[in-house]
Amino acid sequence: MTTATRVYVARLAGLPMFDPNGDQVGRVRDAVVRVRPGQLPPRVVGLVAEIPMRRRIFVPITRVTGVEAETVMLNTGTLNLRRFEKRLGELLVLEDLLDRRVTIQPTGRQGTVVDLAMESDRTGEWSLARVAVRELTGRLTRRGHLHQLDWNEVRGLVGAPDTQGTAGLLAVLDNMRPADLANALQELSDARRVEVATALDDERLADVLEELPEHDQVEIIAALGRERAADVLEEMDPDDAADLLAELPKPDQEALLDLMEPDEASKVSQLLDYKPGTAGSLMTSEPIILTPDATVAEALARIREPQLSPAVAAGVFVTRAPNATPTGRYLGVVHFQRLLREMPSALLGGVVDNDIDPLDPATPLSEITRRMATYNLVCMPVVDSNNRLVGAVTVDDVLDHLLPPDWRDRDQAEPIAAGYGLSRSGQLTGRPGATTRREGRGHD
C-alpha cells in the first residue's frame, strides 16, 4: 500500500478508519501533538477517533499503517476504549491551532492558520512540520496570499486562546450531523465551545442545541444575548425550545418569549403549561396535518420534506380545518406505509385509521410507552377534550425522556462498535485473532 508522507490535518478529519480486516472502527476527528523545546516542530503522537455512540478515543500514531485520500488504515483491531483526555504538553491540531492569529517570519506580517500538515520521516515518526497561513490584508473584499511555511517560520502558534478565530474549525465541522457536531462541541473547553457555537448561523445552532445536554444549552443561550437567543429558539422545534426554556429562571423565560414571534411563542408557551412527564409536555405541536379532502400524493409530498425527522414523517394526521394546532375535529391518522399502498389520487378521508384511541395531554409517560409498544407505533396523536389535535408524541420524544437526564453528556456512553467486543482490560477487540494489548490511555 502506498501512503502519504505529508497529510493536512483538516483534510484528514472525518475520514473513516479501518482495521486490517476491512471493518470500520470509527472516523478521524483530530490529531494529537506533543510540544517540543525550541523551534522543533511538535511530534504527532496519535489521532483522535470517534467510534459508535459518539465516543472519542486515542489511537497511537504507531497503529496507523496507511493514510490514503479516503481512508486511514490501522495495523490492529484492538483499541483502548478509554475516553480521550488531553495531557500536559499536548495540543489538538484542529481545536487548538486552527484559526490562530500568527506572525510570519521574517516579514513580521500577520496571518491566520488555515491548515497544518503532519509529515513522516524515514524512521516513520510524524511531526507537525508545515503550516498553511493566509495573510491578513485589512480589506473585507480581498483575500490575502496563502503561504506554505515551515513550523519555525511562524510565531504565535502556541499562545493565548484569544488569538484564535473560528472560521477554519467551522469549515471542518460543516458536514457533520447536528448530533455529531454537538458531541464535538462538548470536547472543547467551555470558552471555546461557546465561541464556536455562537459563530454558527441560527438554524444550524438550533439543530445543535437540540442535541446538547441542558447545562450546555443554557450556557450557550446565555452567551447569545436575548435578541439572538429568541431568534434561535424560534428555529428550534417547539418541544425542544420549551424544554430549554424550562431550565431557565421564570423572568428569563418570560423575557425570551416576549422577544419571539407571537405565533412561535404561543406554541412554546402552551407546551410549558403541561405537567412534566405527560403527553402534553413530550409532544411536538407541529406534526404533519392535512384535511380529509387532501390526496395521497399531497401527503407523500409532505413527508418527503427534508427538514422533517423520520419519526414525524411516519404519519399524517387528518383533521377538519383549521390545520394549525389546536386543529378542527380530529379524524385519524394515515401511516406512511398505507400511503405507499394507495393510489396517489385517493383521498385521505377514505384511507384514514381511527381504531386506536388518541392520547390525552395528561397521559403519563408510562402509559404512552405501553400503548406505543402494544400497537408497534412510532407516533401517536394527542387530542384535547374537544377532540382537537394539539400535537403528536413520537418515539424519539419518548426515548428522550426514558433515558437518564444526563444521557447526552459525553462521559456517560459506554459503546461497543459493531463487530467488536470489550475485553476486561477495557480494549475494543476485533475479530478472533486480534491481539489484545493494554496501553493505558494509548500513548507511547
N, C-alpha and C positions, 0 to 999 in steps of 0.2 A: 504494500500500500504506500502510495506517495502521500506525504503530509506536508502542510505548510510550515515554513520555519519562521514566518512573520505573520501574526494574526492581530487584526484590530479588534479590540475587545467589544466595542459597541456592535460590531457585525457578528461577533460570536454569541452575543446574548440572544437567547431564545432558540438556539439550535438544539435539536434532540441529541441525547446522549445514549449510546448503545453499548451493551456488554458484548463479550466475544460470541455469544450465541445469537446475536442479532436482535435481542429483546431490548426495547426502550426502557431505560432506567428513569429518565427524567429529562429536564431541559436546563441548559446553562442560563444562569441569571447574572453572574458577575465573576470576576477574578480576584483572588486574594494575593496581595503582595506584601513582602516584609521589607521595611525601610533599612537601608544600609548606610554606614557612615560616609561622610564626604560627598563627592559627586557621583558615587557609584549608583547606577540605576537600581531600583528595588528588585529583589528576586521574587519571581512568581512561585508561590508555594502551593497553589491549588485553585480549584474552581468552586463556586457555589452553585449547587444544582437544586432544582425544585422537583421533588418527587410527588407522587399522588397525594391528594389531600392538602396540597399547597405547603408541604413541609420543606424547609431548606436545610440541606446538609452540606458538609465539606467533602470534596473529592480531591485527594492529593494529586498534584501535577504528575507524580510518578505513575499514577494509574492511567494516564492518558497516553494512548499509543498512536493516535492519528487525529488530525484536525483537517476536515475537508470543508468544501464550500457549504455543504448542507448538513453535516453530521460531525459529532465528536465520538471517537471510539475509545473504549476502555479495555484494559487487559484483564479485567476481573468482573464477576457478577456479584461479588461480596463487598458491600459498602457499610460504613458506620452510619447508623441511623440517628445519632445524637444531633440535636438541632445545632446549626452553625452559630457560633459566637465569636466575634472578632477579638483577637488577643492584643495585648500591648505591643506597639511597634508595627502593627499590621494596618493595611489600608484596603478598602474595597475600591476597585478602579472606577466603576461607574458611579457608585454612591458618593465617594469622597473626592474624586479628582475631575470627573467630567463637569464642564461648565465653569471651572475655576478660572478666575482672572489672574493672568500671569504676565511676567515681563520677559521679552525676547532679548537674548544676548547675542552680539554685543551692542545692538542698536538701542536698547532701552525702550523699545516700543511695547505698547500694551496689547494684549490679545486674550482670547478666550479658548480654552481647551475644548475641542470638538470630538476628539478620539485619542486613544493611546494604543500603541502596538506592543505586543509581547513577542520577543524573539528567542529562538533556541540556538544555542551554540553547539560546537562539535561534541561536547560531553552530554548533550541532551538537557542542560539546565536552561530554564526560561527566565528572562529578565524583561522588565518594562523599559525598553531601550528607546522607543521613538514616541514623539508627541506631535499630534496634529493640532496646530494653533491657528485660529482665524484672527487676523489683525483687526483691531478696533479702528474705525475710521472717524467716528464722531458724527457721521451723517446717517440719518434714518433710512435713506433711499439707496445707499451704496454698501455693498458687502465688501469687507476687507479681504486682502490677499490671504490664501491658505498656505501656511508654512508647514513643512515636514521637518521636524527638528530632533536632534539627539536630546536625551534626558538632560545632559549638563548644559544645554543651550537655553534652558528655561528656568526662570526663577519664580518662586511663589507657589509651586505645586503643592508643597506641604506647608500649609499656612492656616490662617484664621478662616473659620467657616463662613464669615460674612463676605468673603471674596468669591463665593460660589453662586452661580445662577441656576436656572432650571431647564433651559431650552433643550440642551442635549439629552438630559435624562428623560424628559418628557417624550422626546423623539424615540428613545429606546423603548419606553413603556407604551407607546402609542397603540400597538397592535394587540396588547393584552386584553383579555376579557376583564370586565369590571371586578369579578371576584379575585382574579389573579393580581390585578393592579392593586386592589385593596390589601392583599397579602404582602405585596412588595412594599407598600407604604408602611405597613406595620414593622418591617425590618429596618426602617430608617430611624434615626434619632428623632426625639419629639419635635425639635425645632425644624429639622429637615423635612419631616413628614408634613407639618403644617405648611411649610414653604412650597413644597411640591404640590400638595393638594389644592392650595389656593390659586396656583397657576393654571389649573385645569379649567376648561370652559364650564359653564353652568350645567349643561346637560350631562357631560362626562362626569363631573364631580357628583351630581345627583345619583348617577348609577353606582359610583364607587362608594358613596356614603351608605347606600343600602346594604353593602356587603361588609361594612366595618362594625366592630363592637361598639356598644353605646358610648363608652367613655371616649373613644377616638372620634366618634361623630360629634359629640358635644364640644370637644377640644377644637375641632376644625370649624364648626359652625360659629363658635365664639370668636375665632380669629378672622372671620369674614367681614364682620360689621353687619349691622342689622339689615341694611338695604339689600346687600348681595345675599345674605343668608335667606331672606324672604324669597328672592328670585330662585335660589337653588331649591328651596322647599317646594316651590311651585312645579319644578321639573321632576320631583320625586313622585312615586306612586302615593296616593293619599294615605294608605295604611302605613307605609313606611315613614312618611312625614309625621303622621300622628304619633307613631312610636318614638320618633326622635324628640318631638316637642314634649312628650310625656316625661322625658328625662330632664327637662329644664324647669326652673322655678316658674311659678304661675305668672308673675309680672312679665318675664321674658316671653312666655307663650303668647300672652295677650298682645304684646308689642309686635311680635313677628306676624301674628295672624292679621293685625291691623294693616301691616305693610303688604300683605299678599293680595292678589286679585280677589275680589269678593267671591267669585264662583269657586276658586280653588280653596280659599279659606273656609267656605261653608262646608265643603266635603270633609276637610280635615277636622273641623270643629265637631261635626256630627259623630265622627269616629271617636273623638276624645271623650264624648259623653257616655259611651258604653262602658260597662263594667269590665275590667281586665279579665282575660281568660274566657270570654264569651264569644259567640259567633260575631256579634257586632263589633267587637274590638279587633278580631282577627281578619275580617273580610276586607276585600277590596271593593270600593264603591264605584269602580269603573270596569265592570265586566262587559262582554260583547252583548249588546241588546238590540233586537230588531222586532219589528211588528209582524203579525201573522201573515200579512199580505206580501212580505218580502220573499224573494225566491232563494232557492238553494244556491244558485250561482252567486247571489249577493252575499250570502252567508260565507261561502267559501272564499270570496274575495276579502272579506273582513278578517278571517282567521289567518290569511296569508300575510297580513301586515307585519313587517319585520320587528317593530318595536314591542309586539306582544310576547309575553312569556309563553312557553309551551303549555303551562297549566291553565292560563287564562284563555288561550286559543283552543282548549279542549272542548269547549261548549259554547253554544249560542243560546242566550236566554230570550224567550219570546214573551212580549207584554203588549198590552194596549198602550196607545200614546198617552202621555209623553214618554220618551225613551230615556230621559235622564233620571237617575235615582234621586228620590223615590219615584218610581215609574207609575204608569197606569196599572191596571189589574194584571197580575202575573198569570201566564197561561201554561208555561212549561219550558223545557229545555230541549235542544237538539244537539246531541253529541256529534263530534266531527266525523266519527265512523259512519253514523247514519247519513250524514251529508254526502259522504263518498258513495253511498249505495243508491242515492236517489237521483232522479233526472234533474238537470240544472234548472229546468223551468218549473219544477214543483214548488208549491207554496209552503212556507214553514208551518203555517197553521194546520196543514194536513199531515205533517210528519213529526209533530211535537210529542215529547214524552212527558207525561204528568202523573205517572203512577207512583212516584216516590215523593213523600211529603217534604216540603222545603224546611229549612231551619228557621227557627225564631231567633231574633237578635240576642236573646238571653240564654240560648242553648249553651251549656258549658262545654269546654274542650273535650272532656272525656266522652260525652255523648256524640260529639261531632266525629271523633276518631272511630267510634264503634260503628256509626252509620256509614261512614265512607268506606270502612273496611268491609262491612256486610254487603254493600252493593257494588264494591270494586270501582269506586268513583274517584276522580281526580279533582272534581269541583262540585259544589252544591250551592243552590240558591239560598239567599236569606231574605225572608219576607216578613213585613210588619203585620200588625193586627188588622190593617185594612186591605190585606192581600196585595200590597205593593212591593215590588222588588226593590230592596235597599242596597243589595250588594251580593257578593259571592265569596265563599270560602274555598280556597284552592289548597291542594296538597302541600305546596311549598309553605303556605301560611301555617298549616298545621305542624309541619316539621320544625319550622322556626320556633314554635312555642313548646314543642315537646322536648327539644334538645335543651341541655343546660344553658343558663343565661350567658355563660362565657364561652359557648362553643365556637364563636368566631375568633377568639383570641388565638394568636399564633402558637402559643405554648400548650394548647390543650390536645391537639390531634396526635394520635399515635398510628400513622398509616402503615399499611403493608402494601407494596406495589403488586400489581397483578403478576402472577407467576413467580412470586418471591415469598420467602418466609423470614421470620425474625428469630435469630438464634438467641440463646441465653446470654450471650455476651453483648447483645444489642446490635448485631450486624444484620444488614439486609443481604440475605443469601439467595443465590440464583438456583439454577437447575442442579441436579445431582452432579457432583464432580467439582463444584466451585470450592475454592479454598477459603476457609474462614480464618481471618487473622485480626486480632484485636489491635487497634491503633490509637486508643484514647479518642481524642477529637479528630484524629486523622492526620496531624501534622508530622512532618519528618523530625 
